[in-house]
Amino acid sequence: MKKHNFSAGPSILAPEVFEKASRALLDFEGTGLSVAEISHRSAEFVRVIERARSLALEIAGLDDTYTALFLQGGASMQFLMVPYNLLERKAAYVDTGTWANKAHKEATLFGEAIVVASSKAEGYKYIPKEINVPTEVDYLHITTNNTIYGTEYHSIPDTKVPLVADMSSDIFSRPMDYSKFDLIYAGSQKNLGASGSTLVLIKKDILGKVSRKLPSMMDYQLHIKNDSMYNTPSTFAVYVNLLVLEWLQAQGGLKAMEVRNRAKADLLYAEIDRNPLLKGYAEKEDRSLMNVVFNLTDESTQVRLDSLCKEANISGVKGHRSVGGYRASIYNAMPIESVQVLVEVLKEFERTA
């Protein structure tokens, strides 16, 4: 029986990606070896990682002043790699949720890191619009989509300082001027593939400006010099990254993704706003296209809704403990048919109240 997987991550992948990845686990390109065991120095895998890096830049519309890396440690590792490599005097952070807050805390270990705007006092229900960024900071860090609270930047802040973004949960979900950013990082396990790799897009000229000595594994320049293979990459995860990027391109690229994602989000938000038993969490103007967060007007009805979801083979809609309620993650690979099933369940929830 088909499961409708609304998990925040690791998340759903396209069926075509699962099929190709499963075949490669048994025999990768006729080598007689699994992609999980093939040498990362082999010509076959070098072609995979080079193609994945090139395609990531192509989809982002970035030129050769940027480079793409596939690293490990998730976005959490990038919370410290960014200040390690970029923070010399002072850094600025916008606090829009748990992960933005954690990124800021890591930066304070390396120097002065100030919060220039925050929505924490209001439960992270919105994206701050008035951001005063000092010109003397080394960079401004934002989290473009907040999975827990269901908020997302729908316009990118204009700033005269380098802009860094955690895009783990909305990268490549819509067209955007990626050249506004000097460094972008994203854990793979939402829109890019299986867990185990992290995409980093870096404008090369922002590096090499800090006075501190960098541990080898923390040094972006060393990873660039070694073509993203300073250490053994997760061969399977990077291969799935490539499959997802190829799938995205075959679907029509970022413009097609935005049409697809807006249709899903509009359908689900319309039901949440219509249904008297439900209430959306985030402010409407800042609602995420990727993570739809909502609560019940009467918490005593939760058992009944949970039962209806289970009967419909809906999985992964439990909200984060920070806000409770429900969270439907509708990343790129989520088909609109699954969203329609959830909407029908919510309507049945109202009918049987």
C-alpha positions as CSV (number, residue, x, y, z in Angstrom):
1,M,0.0,0.0,0.0
2,K,1.4,3.4,-1.0
3,K,2.6,5.6,1.8
4,H,2.2,9.4,1.5
5,N,5.5,10.5,3.2
6,F,5.3,14.1,4.5
7,S,8.5,13.7,6.6
8,A,10.6,16.8,7.2
9,G,13.7,14.7,6.4
10,P,15.1,12.4,5.3
11,S,12.3,13.0,2.9
12,I,10.6,11.6,-0.2
13,L,12.6,11.0,-3.4
14,A,11.2,10.7,-6.9
15,P,10.4,7.1,-8.0
16,E,12.8,7.3,-10.9
17,V,15.6,8.2,-8.5
18,F,14.8,5.3,-6.2
19,E,14.8,2.9,-9.1
20,K,18.2,4.1,-10.5
21,A,19.8,4.2,-7.1
22,S,18.6,0.7,-6.2
23,R,20.1,-0.7,-9.4
24,A,23.4,1.1,-8.7
25,L,23.5,-0.5,-5.2
26,L,23.7,-3.9,-6.9
27,D,25.7,-3.1,-10.0
28,F,27.0,0.4,-10.8
29,E,27.2,1.1,-14.5
30,G,28.2,-2.5,-15.4
31,T,31.3,-2.5,-13.2
32,G,30.1,-5.5,-11.2
33,L,30.5,-3.3,-8.1
34,S,28.0,-1.4,-5.9
35,V,28.1,2.4,-6.0
36,A,28.4,2.0,-2.2
37,E,31.7,0.1,-2.5
38,I,33.3,1.5,-5.7
39,S,36.5,3.4,-5.2
40,H,36.0,7.1,-5.0
41,R,39.1,7.5,-7.1
42,S,37.8,5.4,-9.9
43,A,37.0,7.0,-13.2
44,E,33.4,6.0,-12.9
45,F,32.9,7.8,-9.6
46,V,35.0,10.8,-10.5
47,R,32.6,11.3,-13.4
48,V,29.7,11.2,-11.0
49,I,31.0,13.8,-8.6
50,E,32.3,16.1,-11.3
51,R,28.9,16.0,-13.1
52,A,27.0,16.6,-9.8
53,R,29.2,19.6,-9.0
54,S,28.8,21.0,-12.5
55,L,25.1,20.5,-12.6
56,A,24.5,22.1,-9.2
57,L,26.2,25.3,-10.5
58,E,24.3,25.1,-13.7
59,I,20.9,24.8,-12.0
60,A,21.8,27.7,-9.7
61,G,22.9,29.8,-12.7
62,L,26.3,30.4,-11.2
63,D,29.4,31.1,-13.2
64,D,33.0,29.9,-12.7
65,T,33.6,32.5,-10.0
66,Y,31.8,29.9,-7.8
67,T,32.6,26.3,-7.1
68,A,30.4,23.5,-5.7
69,L,31.5,21.0,-3.1
70,F,29.9,17.9,-1.7
71,L,31.0,17.6,2.0
72,Q,29.8,15.6,5.0
73,G,28.5,16.5,8.5
74,G,25.2,18.1,7.3
75,A,24.3,21.7,7.7
76,S,25.3,21.5,11.4
77,M,29.0,21.1,10.3
78,Q,28.5,24.2,8.1
79,F,27.4,26.2,11.2
80,L,31.0,26.1,12.3
81,M,32.8,25.8,8.9
82,V,31.4,29.2,7.8
83,P,32.7,31.2,10.7
84,Y,36.0,29.2,10.7
85,N,36.6,30.4,7.2
86,L,34.9,33.8,7.1
87,L,34.7,35.4,10.5
88,E,37.6,37.7,11.2
89,R,36.1,40.7,12.9
90,K,32.4,40.4,13.3
91,A,29.5,38.4,11.8
92,A,25.8,39.2,11.6
93,Y,23.0,36.6,11.9
94,V,19.2,36.8,11.5
95,D,17.5,34.5,14.0
96,T,14.4,32.9,12.4
97,G,14.2,29.6,14.0
98,T,16.0,26.7,15.8
99,W,18.6,26.1,13.1
100,A,19.4,29.8,12.6
101,N,19.8,30.1,16.3
102,K,22.2,27.1,16.4
103,A,24.2,28.5,13.5
104,H,24.6,31.8,15.5
105,K,25.7,30.0,18.6
106,E,28.4,28.1,16.7
107,A,29.7,31.4,15.3
108,T,30.1,32.9,18.8
109,L,32.9,30.4,19.4
110,F,35.0,32.1,16.7
111,G,34.5,35.7,17.4
112,E,31.8,38.4,17.7
113,A,28.6,37.3,16.2
114,I,25.6,39.6,16.6
115,V,21.9,39.0,16.0
116,V,20.6,41.8,13.8
117,A,17.0,40.7,13.7
118,S,14.9,38.0,15.3
119,S,11.4,36.7,15.4
120,K,12.1,34.5,18.5
121,A,9.9,36.5,20.9
122,E,6.8,35.9,18.7
123,G,7.5,32.1,18.4
124,Y,9.3,32.4,15.0
125,K,6.0,33.0,13.2
126,Y,7.4,35.4,10.7
127,I,10.5,36.6,8.8
128,P,11.9,39.9,10.1
129,K,11.7,42.6,7.3
130,E,13.7,45.4,8.9
131,I,17.3,44.3,9.0
132,N,20.0,46.8,9.9
133,V,23.3,45.2,8.9
134,P,26.5,47.0,10.0
135,T,28.8,47.6,7.0
136,E,31.8,46.4,9.0
137,V,30.7,42.8,9.4
138,D,32.4,40.0,7.5
139,Y,29.1,38.5,6.4
140,L,25.4,38.2,7.0
141,H,23.9,34.8,7.6
142,I,20.3,33.8,7.0
143,T,18.3,30.6,7.0
144,T,16.0,30.8,3.9
145,N,13.4,28.3,5.1
146,N,12.6,27.3,8.6
147,T,11.3,23.7,8.7
148,I,10.1,23.7,12.2
149,Y,8.0,26.9,12.0
150,G,7.0,26.9,8.4
151,T,8.4,30.2,7.4
152,E,10.4,31.2,4.3
153,Y,12.1,34.2,2.8
154,H,10.1,35.2,-0.3
155,S,12.5,38.1,-1.1
156,I,16.3,38.1,-0.4
157,P,17.7,40.9,1.8
158,D,19.7,43.5,-0.1
159,T,23.1,43.9,1.7
160,K,26.5,45.4,0.9
161,V,28.3,42.7,2.9
162,P,28.8,39.0,1.8
163,L,25.6,37.0,2.2
164,V,25.6,33.4,3.5
165,A,22.6,31.1,3.6
166,D,21.5,27.8,5.0
167,M,19.1,26.6,2.2
168,S,18.9,23.0,3.5
169,S,15.1,22.8,3.2
170,D,14.3,24.9,0.1
171,I,17.2,24.9,-2.2
172,F,16.3,24.5,-5.9
173,S,12.6,24.7,-5.0
174,R,12.1,27.9,-7.1
175,P,14.0,30.4,-9.3
176,M,16.1,32.8,-7.4
177,D,19.2,35.0,-8.0
178,Y,21.7,32.7,-6.4
179,S,24.5,35.1,-7.3
180,K,23.2,37.4,-4.5
181,F,24.9,34.9,-2.2
182,D,28.5,34.4,-1.5
183,L,28.1,31.0,0.2
184,I,25.2,28.6,0.2
185,Y,25.0,25.3,2.0
186,A,22.3,22.7,2.1
187,G,22.0,19.3,3.7
188,S,21.0,16.8,1.0
189,Q,18.2,15.0,2.8
190,K,15.3,17.2,1.8
191,N,15.5,18.5,-1.8
192,L,18.8,17.1,-2.9
193,G,18.9,13.4,-2.2
194,A,19.7,10.9,0.5
195,S,21.2,11.9,3.8
196,G,25.0,11.8,4.1
197,S,26.2,14.7,1.9
198,T,26.0,18.5,2.0
199,L,26.1,20.8,-1.0
200,V,28.2,23.9,-0.6
201,L,28.2,26.6,-3.3
202,I,31.0,29.1,-2.7
203,K,32.2,32.3,-4.4
204,K,35.9,31.6,-4.4
205,D,37.1,35.2,-3.8
206,I,35.6,35.3,-0.2
207,L,38.1,32.7,1.0
208,G,41.6,33.1,2.4
209,K,40.9,36.3,4.4
210,V,41.0,35.1,8.0
211,S,44.1,35.1,10.0
212,R,43.5,32.0,12.0
213,K,45.0,28.6,11.1
214,L,42.3,26.2,9.8
215,P,42.2,22.5,10.5
216,S,42.4,20.7,7.2
217,M,38.9,19.3,7.3
218,M,37.5,22.7,8.0
219,D,39.3,24.5,5.2
220,Y,37.1,25.2,2.1
221,Q,40.1,26.0,0.1
222,L,41.6,22.6,0.7
223,H,38.4,20.9,-0.3
224,I,38.3,23.0,-3.5
225,K,42.0,22.2,-4.3
226,N,41.1,18.5,-3.9
227,D,38.0,18.6,-6.1
228,S,35.7,17.9,-3.2
229,M,37.6,14.6,-2.4
230,Y,40.1,15.6,0.3
231,N,38.6,12.7,2.2
232,T,36.4,9.8,1.0
233,P,33.0,11.2,0.1
234,S,29.8,9.2,0.6
235,T,29.7,7.6,-2.8
236,F,26.1,6.5,-2.6
237,A,24.9,9.9,-1.3
238,V,26.7,11.8,-4.0
239,Y,25.4,9.5,-6.7
240,V,21.8,10.1,-5.4
241,N,22.6,13.9,-5.5
242,L,23.4,13.5,-9.1
243,L,20.2,11.5,-9.9
244,V,18.1,14.2,-8.1
245,L,19.8,17.0,-10.0
246,E,19.2,15.2,-13.3
247,W,15.6,14.5,-12.4
248,L,15.1,18.2,-11.5
249,Q,16.5,19.3,-14.8
250,A,14.4,16.8,-16.7
251,Q,11.2,18.1,-14.9
252,G,11.9,21.6,-16.4
253,G,14.3,23.1,-13.9
254,L,13.5,25.7,-11.2
255,K,10.6,27.3,-13.0
256,A,8.8,24.0,-13.2
257,M,9.6,23.3,-9.6
258,E,8.1,26.6,-8.5
259,V,4.8,25.9,-10.4
260,R,4.6,22.4,-8.9
261,N,5.4,23.6,-5.4
262,R,3.1,26.6,-5.4
263,A,0.2,24.4,-6.6
264,K,0.8,22.0,-3.7
265,A,1.2,24.7,-1.1
266,D,-1.8,26.7,-2.3
267,L,-4.0,23.6,-2.2
268,L,-3.0,22.7,1.4
269,Y,-3.0,26.2,2.8
270,A,-6.5,26.8,1.3
271,E,-7.9,23.9,3.3
272,I,-6.2,25.0,6.5
273,D,-7.6,28.5,6.2
274,R,-11.1,27.1,5.3
275,N,-11.3,24.4,7.9
276,P,-12.6,25.7,11.3
277,L,-10.9,22.8,13.1
278,L,-7.4,24.0,11.9
279,K,-5.2,27.0,12.3
280,G,-2.0,27.9,10.4
281,Y,1.1,28.6,12.5
282,A,3.1,31.0,10.4
283,E,2.1,34.5,9.3
284,K,0.5,34.2,5.9
285,E,3.0,36.5,4.0
286,D,5.9,34.4,5.2
287,R,4.5,30.9,4.8
288,S,6.8,28.2,3.5
289,L,6.3,26.4,0.2
290,M,8.1,23.5,1.7
291,N,6.9,23.0,5.2
292,V,3.2,23.6,6.0
293,V,2.7,23.9,9.8
294,F,-0.7,23.9,11.4
295,N,-2.4,23.3,14.7
296,L,-5.8,22.1,15.9
297,T,-8.3,24.5,17.3
298,D,-9.2,21.8,19.8
299,E,-6.3,19.6,20.9
300,S,-8.6,16.9,22.2
301,T,-9.4,16.0,18.6
302,Q,-5.8,14.9,17.8
303,V,-6.4,11.2,18.3
304,R,-9.2,11.2,15.7
305,L,-7.1,13.1,13.1
306,D,-4.1,10.8,13.7
307,S,-6.4,7.8,13.1
308,L,-7.7,9.3,9.8
309,C,-4.1,9.9,8.7
310,K,-3.1,6.4,9.5
311,E,-6.1,4.9,7.6
312,A,-5.1,7.0,4.6
313,N,-1.5,5.8,4.8
314,I,-0.2,9.3,5.6
315,S,3.1,9.3,7.3
316,G,5.4,11.9,8.9
317,V,2.9,14.7,9.6
318,K,3.5,15.0,13.4
319,G,4.7,18.5,14.2
320,H,8.0,19.4,15.8
321,R,7.9,19.3,19.6
322,S,8.7,23.1,19.6
323,V,5.3,24.0,18.2
324,G,3.2,20.8,18.4
325,G,0.4,20.2,16.0
326,Y,1.2,19.0,12.5
327,R,3.8,19.6,9.8
328,A,3.4,18.5,6.2
329,S,6.7,18.7,4.3
330,I,6.0,19.0,0.6
331,Y,9.5,19.1,-1.0
332,N,10.1,19.0,-4.7
333,A,9.6,15.2,-5.2
334,M,6.2,15.2,-3.3
335,P,3.4,14.6,-5.9
336,I,0.3,16.7,-5.7
337,E,-1.7,13.5,-5.5
338,S,-0.4,13.0,-2.0
339,V,-1.3,16.5,-1.0
340,Q,-4.8,15.9,-2.3
341,V,-5.1,12.8,-0.1
342,L,-4.1,14.9,2.9
343,V,-6.6,17.6,2.0
344,E,-9.4,15.0,1.7
345,V,-8.5,13.6,5.2
346,L,-8.7,17.1,6.6
347,K,-12.1,17.6,5.0
348,E,-13.3,14.2,6.4
349,F,-11.9,15.3,9.8
350,E,-14.3,18.3,9.7
351,R,-17.3,16.2,8.4
352,T,-17.0,13.7,11.2
353,A,-16.5,16.3,14.0
